[in-house]
Amino acid sequence: MLMWWRGLLYPNEGARLILSENKQSGFLSFLVILTCLGSIAYGLSMGLFTSWSAAFVTALKAPLPSLCLAMIMVLPLYVHNGVHNDKIYVNASLRFIFYVLSANAITLLSLSPIACFITLTTSAQGYPVLVGIHIGLIALAGLAAGVAGRALWYGLIDAQAQKKQRLFLFFLLLISGAVYIQLVWLFRPWVGSPGTSFTLFRAQDHSAVDAFIRLVQHLTSQ
Amino acid sequence: MHEQNSDQHNNDQLNSEETTPREVSGMTPPPLTQGIPLAELPASWFARINYLLIYRDRILESIRQDVGLGVISRTMIVIVAIMGLVYGLVMGGTNLFQGADVSLLDNLLMIVTVALKVPILFLLTLLIVLFPIFVSGTLLGSRISFAQTAAILLTSSAVTVTVLASMATVSFFFALTTQSYTFMKLLHVMFFGYAGVCGISFLSFAYRKVSLDRSLDSQSFVFGLWLILYAFVGTQLAWTLRPFIGAPSMEFSLFRPRSGSFYEELFKILTTMLD
């Protein structure tokens, strides 16, 4: 367990564990559990705005975006590694994705006391600001995960390939970020709008992409 | 069945008989590269796709030594067809997944035609650029035969289409969860661009590896021009073979009338999104 923690905190040791072909090592299970626990803790802090029961449901669905992202991105990542001759196979690709997601989840876990405090002390009128704060905290965790992923990636591949692959890595991180945002959008509500009854999922009238385009249009028309 | 046997026979040849370099039209056989064994293509197609990703050095070494080029080229054509079909199915099904107001028949026709169009796009592009690349490569002094040039280009096309097919999961996810036709067009263009850049980067690496000719490094400007030519032919051909998604407001058609260009349309998409 201590070795896995060290693997998570030190990218060089993480790279060694990720490339290990020993399927019994349990590192992947450790990362999956950590991803779920971190997400559940943050989900709980968001859902508290509505009620305890809503917080419980939000906590349960909080790991879903991360798990779905791993399923969607494992194939592009594996092929990307193969094309660039990195010899990182399917299991290692999966461990890499969950390493990044764990980094995201740990950051969310560390931010959840702040999120919890802000959620509990915000009134119904402060709902838009609360949503904005949660978006900011989640973006911060995403950024931390991106930095951790970048450090780990450079521990996995040789120095000569690093410079060449910078652009490709950036593209994959960008796509992963877009997919994650869309997944978070799909599984809303997270905080729960005051005055509306509790629902597990909202109707899919438009997407995060549409919302983003509207925001860009709004900003460019100012 | 006969074709299968013949393929197996050729593969056996690649694996056992032709393990020594053949003399190519009066040229001295290239020296063996230390430590890189020749390709041994597995029997199943899925394993062959995986082999392309994991043992690309061995495939390039076989091409360099002119061993089993027929089997390698045929394998790459089939990989382009399979992986192109996979991405084409997702791309052609965009309207269906988005729940657009398009009849089921039009949706099915679009899926079938686009699944066929994607591999055709890549193979036709290769066919158009093969001869110019071979001629200018020879003039640059690369000493790579026509069959080797074809094998390199086919391998790089297979890599390109495999990268594209790997993005099918992302395309499918966005097609299921968004309603914007413009966004999907831009997403597919982005994925084709990404796959194209990966493929071109592989082509550049493969050509240098196979030719083992350092003079190519000093001619990198000309080499860069080839790659631009390759990308330009690909995009123009894609524009000619459109529609690949099919505007929901338009009826199904196999090809659209010739008008404008790819770059004009890309500019239009970007301005529409911000309009």
Interface residues (C-beta under 8 A of the other chain):
Chain A: M71 I72 M73 L75 P76 Y78 V79 H80 G82 V83 H84 N85 K87 Y89 K164 L167 F168 F171 I175 V179 Q182 L186 Q204 H206 S207 V209 D210 I213 V216 Q217 T220
Chain B: N50 L52 L53 I54 R56 D57 V159 T162 V163 A165 S166 M167 T169 V170 F173 F174 T177 T178 Q179 S180 F183 Y194 V197 C198 S201 F202 M273 L274 D275
